Amino acid sequence: MARPLLITAGDPCGVGPEVILKALHAPPRPRLPLIVIGTAAVFEQAATRLKLPFPAHFIDVPSRGPFAPGRSSARAGEASARYLDVAIALLRQGQARGLVTAPVTKWAVQRARGRFEGHTEYLAQAFRAPRAVMMFASERLRVALVTRHLPLRDVPRRLSASMVRQTVRITASALRQQFRIRNPKLVVCGLNPHAGEAGLLGQEERRVLGPALRACRRQGLRVEGPVAADGLFGAWPAGAGPRYDAVVCCYHDQGLIPFKLLSRDQGCQLTLGLPFVRTSPDHGSALDIAGRGIADAGSMRYALRLASQLVKR
């Protein structure tokens, strides 16, 4: 078998097993071999409930259960982390070409393992990636984040010119290498309303964003900004976009709200800066609907399709 694409099950109490099973049996299927990593008993129950076949290629990671849909726990968090650790070992050994991760429940993993920010940080640390960038990609919009899962009050303090420069450079590089865009055009959103309005509503655009973007342009990168986020995204559905190949946003909700409005269940997350392709659905473990058979697998299908396209490139 050719080197496969790995799929980790995420939280065994969440919708991960359900959306994986649905995505695996919905056309068009990726042509790459796919291996699911999870707990067999959980997938057997989900497959029976959904009346779908068990995955053709599966790595069983026995875990202390039972796992009830919708009721996550430290045991479920430990299982989520163990699935990911198995995938990391296979990737390090060169036995896989990429990774698709179903959503975990962060508080459950944190109860089991201590501090856990998310897949992006866990994988970056495992592979010693100096800077990983969280991108959300669809046919309509690509958004890259400078900061990720931070309380909003901490964003201005943590935002730095260096982070902005790195995010722009890594995003532009990924657009060239993975998306085959020869000379990508980016835009960066301001942190403050109206992009600071010449300092009236904040100084970050003058002190941090402006100098960072000038440095990027001196290096030959096509990047505009900082621009007002409301004006940029407000014009996007009306046909003004996509004028840009990616939008760089300063904080989580600045990018994720417009992305999910425009691309919900038709896009996914993509981690830039890792030595392999990693994608993930753009939603969480959805404990409130787990086990009910109503989870939309569109984002997981897109994550599988995009990962299979990118590994071929």
Protein Blocks (a to p, Z undefined) as FASTA:
>chain_A
ZZdddddebjaklmmlmmmmmmmmcccddfbdcdddddfklmmmmmmmnopacdfbdcdd
dddddddehiacfklmmmmmmmmmmmmmmmmnopafbdcdddddfklmmmmnopafbjkl
mmmmmnopabacdddddfkbccddfbfcdcfklmmmmpcfklmmmmmmmmmmmmmmmnop
abacdddddfbghhlnnolnocklmmmmmmmmmmmmmnopaceddddfklmmmmmmnopa
cfbfbdcdfbfklmmmmmmmmmgoiaccddehiabdcdddfbdfklmlgonlpacfklmm
mmmmmmmmmmmZZ
